[in-house]
C-alpha cells in the first residue's frame, strides 16, 4: 500500500514543483532591468550601482563605497544637483594605488572615471569636497 501511494505521490510532487517554477518564471513581477547589463559584441557584463549621502572633508579623501571589480569598468559619478559644491572623486585598489584618477564633478553633473582594469580586486571610491553632506551616485 505504501509503495503504491509513493508511486502516485512522487510524480504529483515533481509535476507540481515544475509547474510552480514555470508560473514564477512567467510572473509579471519579475522584470528584466536593462540598466544592469551592458551588451557589447555578445559580451554581457553585470553592472553595480551605489547611491547615498556622505559627509566629505575638504582636506582629506573620504571613503564612499567599495566593490569587487571583476570586469573592466569605467564608473560614472553623479554629484546630485541639490549639492551646493563640487566634489573630487577617485578610485584606489587594496594597495592604495590610484586606479582611476581624480576628477572634479560639479553639482548636477555626471562624469566618467578612468577605465579600471578587469580583476583589479577590491576598489574603494573616495571623494573630498567642502565640509558637508553630499548626495552622490556611482554606476
N, C-alpha and C positions, 0 to 999 in steps of 0.2 A: 504493500500500500504506500509506504514512504517513497519507494523508488518511482512509482507511477506519479505521485504528487510532485516529486523533484523534477521528473522529466517534463511535466506540464509547466511548473512554475519557472524553471530556468529559462526557457525560450521567451516566456512572457516578460521576465525581468530584463533580459537582454534587449528585446524589442522596445520595451518602454524606455530604457536608458538611451537607445539610439534615437528614438523619436523625440526625446526631450532635448538632445543636443541639436537636432535639426530645427526644432522650434526656436531654441535660443539663437541659433545662427541666423534665422530669418527675422528676428525681433527688430523692430524699428528703433529700439533704444540703443542698439549697437551701431554707432555711426563711425565711418571712416574719417579720420581727421587728416586732411591733406597737408596741413601745415607741419605735421610731424614727420613727413617724408620728403626727401628730395630725390627725384628720379633723374638720372643722368646717364645716358648710354647704357641702359639695363643695370645700372648700379643704384641700389636703394640704400639710403643712409638714414637711420633714425636721427631725429633732432631732439635736443633738450631745450628747455627754456626755464628761466627764473625771473621772477618779478617780486619786488619788495621795497620796503623802506629801510634805509640805512643812515646811520649817523656818520658823517665824514668830518675829517680834521684837515685843515689846510697845510699842516706841517708834515704829516706822515700819511703813507698809504694805509688804508684800512681794508681788511679782507671783506669781500662782499659775499662770495659763494665759491664753492669748488665743485668740480665734476671730473669723472674719469674719462679721459679722452681716448677713444678707440679709433675714430675716423679722422681724416683730415678735415679741418673745420675753419671757417672764417666767421667767428661770432659777431653779432651785431649788438651794439649797446645803444639803448634809448634813454636819454635824460628827459624825464617827464616834463611836459610844458608847464606844469604847476610849480616846478622848481624855480627858485629865484636866481641861481647862479650856475655857471658852467662847472663841469666835473672833468677830471682827468682819470682815465681808466687804462689799465694794463693787465697782462696775464703773466703769471710765473709758474714754473714747474715745481716739483717737490724739492729740488736742489736750490731753489730761489733764483734760478736763471730766468730772465725775461724771455718769454716765448711769443709774446705779442706786444710790440712797442706801445708806449703810452700815447693816447690820443685824447684831445680835448673835445668834449661834447657840450654844445650849448643847450639851454632849455628848449624842449620841443624837437630836438634834433636826434637822428639816428645815424650812427657811424659804424662802419665795418672795421673790425680789428684786423691785424695781420693774420695771414693763414697760419694755423697751428698744425704741425705735422701729425700724422697718424701715430697712434700708440705712444704718445708723449707721456702718458701716465696721469697722475692727479694734477689738474690745472686749478690754480687759485686766481680768481679775478679780484683785483684790488683797485680802489679808487681814492681820490682825495678831492676836496673842494672846500670852500669857505665853511667854517664850522656851522653845522646844522644838519637837519634831516633831509634826505633826498629820496625821491621815488625813482627807481632805476629798473630797467628791464634788460635782460640778456637773452638772446636767442641764437 
